[in-house]
Amino acid sequence: MPEKNEPLFQEDMRLLPWTTDTGKPCYLAEGAAGGVISALADGTEARQTRDAVQALREAEDVLANPAAGALALRLALHTCVRALAKVLRVAESRGLRLGAADPDGT
């Protein structure tokens, strides 16, 4: 079991674009880069990125509509927040694999 202050991330691991049922991060050993899980992660990241683009377009449409009510604005914001969180996870994962980001997010 790792020490309390020891980071859970190891440099040879890929941060996956999903979490466990309890919200903990999932990782894939770097040696499995060409495998099924890696391909699933690539597809999930691509879908999450497309979803974020769609959320942005829909939010822009809502903002451009002066008659949009509070509910429409809240729904657009909610969708954008969820999409942004997922895309930031993708960016973190890719940054970690490139050595451009710290595993603890700082």
C-alpha positions in Angstrom: 0.0 0.0 0.0 1.4 3.4 -0.9 2.5 5.9 1.8 -0.1 8.6 2.6 2.0 11.3 0.9 3.1 9.2 -2.0 1.4 10.1 -5.3 -0.9 7.4 -6.8 0.2 8.3 -10.3 3.2 6.6 -11.8 5.0 8.2 -14.8 4.6 5.0 -16.9 0.8 5.0 -16.5 -1.9 6.6 -18.7 -4.7 8.5 -17.0 -7.9 7.1 -18.5 -10.9 9.3 -19.4 -13.1 7.7 -16.8 -13.1 7.1 -13.1 -14.0 4.2 -10.8 -17.5 3.9 -9.3 -16.2 5.8 -6.3 -14.7 8.7 -8.4 -11.1 7.6 -8.2 -8.9 7.9 -11.3 -8.2 4.9 -13.5 -4.8 4.3 -15.1 -3.4 2.0 -17.8 0.1 0.7 -17.9 2.1 2.3 -20.7 3.0 -1.2 -22.0 -0.7 -1.7 -23.0 -0.6 1.3 -25.4 -1.8 -0.7 -28.5 -4.4 -2.7 -26.7 -8.2 -2.8 -26.4 -8.4 -0.6 -23.4 -6.1 2.0 -25.0 -8.3 2.0 -28.1 -11.4 2.4 -26.0 -9.8 5.3 -24.1 -8.8 7.0 -27.4 -12.4 6.6 -28.7 -13.8 7.9 -25.4 -11.5 10.9 -25.5 -12.5 11.7 -29.1 -16.2 11.5 -28.2 -15.7 13.7 -25.2 -14.0 16.3 -27.3 -16.7 16.2 -29.9 -19.3 16.5 -27.2 -17.5 19.6 -25.8 -17.5 21.2 -29.2 -21.3 20.6 -29.5 -21.9 21.9 -26.0 -20.0 25.1 -26.8 -22.1 25.6 -30.0 -25.3 25.1 -28.2 -24.3 27.4 -25.4 -23.3 30.1 -28.0 -26.8 29.7 -29.5 -28.5 30.1 -26.1 -26.4 33.2 -25.3 -27.1 34.7 -28.7 -30.9 34.4 -28.1 -32.0 37.4 -26.0 -35.3 35.6 -25.2 -33.5 32.7 -23.6 -34.8 32.2 -20.1 -33.0 31.2 -16.9 -33.7 27.5 -17.4 -32.1 27.5 -20.9 -29.1 29.3 -19.5 -28.7 27.0 -16.6 -29.0 23.9 -18.8 -26.4 25.3 -21.3 -24.0 26.1 -18.4 -24.5 22.7 -16.8 -23.7 21.0 -20.2 -20.7 23.1 -20.7 -19.4 22.5 -17.1 -19.7 18.7 -17.6 -18.0 18.9 -21.0 -15.2 21.1 -19.8 -14.4 18.8 -16.9 -14.1 15.8 -19.3 -12.0 17.8 -21.8 -9.7 19.0 -19.0 -9.2 15.3 -18.0 -8.3 14.5 -21.6 -5.8 17.4 -21.7 -4.3 16.3 -18.4 -3.9 12.8 -19.6 -2.3 13.9 -22.8 -0.1 16.4 -21.0 1.1 13.7 -18.6 2.0 11.4 -21.5 4.0 14.2 -23.1 5.7 15.1 -19.8 4.2 18.6 -19.9 2.0 18.4 -16.8 2.4 17.4 -13.2 0.5 14.4 -12.0 -1.0 16.4 -9.1 -2.4 19.0 -11.4 -0.2 21.9 -10.4 
